[in-house]
Amino acid sequence: MSDGTFVVVSQDGAISFWNGAMELKRTRSVMVDQNTSRQKPKWITDFILMPQYNKFILGTGDREIQFYELSTFEPYCQISGLETTPLKLAYCATGYDECLIIFGDSEGCINIIIIKGAGETLRTWKKMPKTDGIASVTLEKVAHSPLTKFLRWKVHNDWVAEVHYYDEIRMIISCSNNENTALVIGNTVGSTHVESQLREIREMTKSPDTAERKAKIAQQNYAQARRHLDNDQLVFRIHKGVKTFDFSKKKNVIVTGGMDRIVRIWNPYVPV
């Protein structure tokens, strides 16, 4: 966090805050109420801060993305009905009251929720009917909302091991243990999506009925994963894949580490 605090989240939902001297400041479990009526406890897959809105975000094994108040740990709302388990989360504020929420899943897909008017959107989600004590909105409603957009890209041939969005280069970088898709640098929207939107506009002009039918089909297939065009992504093929990475815009390098116990330094524009 900005004040030097470290935040640690365990798989069972225990969140701990530590200062720079590694002294425990506070801790609390956020899954106690939700696990009361369950035979098996809900497990947490990842955690990310949403500091502009005083929230933190959890991914769960029940295919949910949950939002909590950072100051009180109280549940705020959740997105349910995800297609797969969100294994890794990323968040970035991209402008005034605009942000991206990204999650990599167990099918190797990178899922992107683009939010315009984030404050109003969160307040709307907060008013939705509750499930297990937390206001819940389905991914389908998120995909079809006027203030949000949902995109799903098939990127890796294995589980997503890590994902980050870097606003300074407007790119998503993700990795997996699959050698052929070990590290991928890709666009958020991509030419494929832009071209399909332009095609729909042309069809609407020529034949409104046909365009309307196709729009309905597109709504039904909102969660279908698409593939980037070759010019929309760079793919690094690395022996035994990549478990973790970091990117430096200042030095213009990517550092990767994998199961072969080798640390590699890459030029981000020259995949080998």
Secondary structure by P-SEA (a helix, b strand, c coil): cccbbbbbbcccbbbbbbcccccccccccccccccccccbbbbbccccccccccbbbbbcccbbbbbbcccccccccccccccccccbbbbbbccccbbbbbbbccccbbbbbbbcaaaaaaaaaaaccccccbbbbcaaaaaacccbbbbbbbcccccccbbbbbccccbbbbccccccccbbbbbcccaaaaaaaaaaaaaaaccaaaaaaaaaaaaaaccbbbbbccccbbbbbbccccccccccccccbbbbbccccbbbbbcccccc
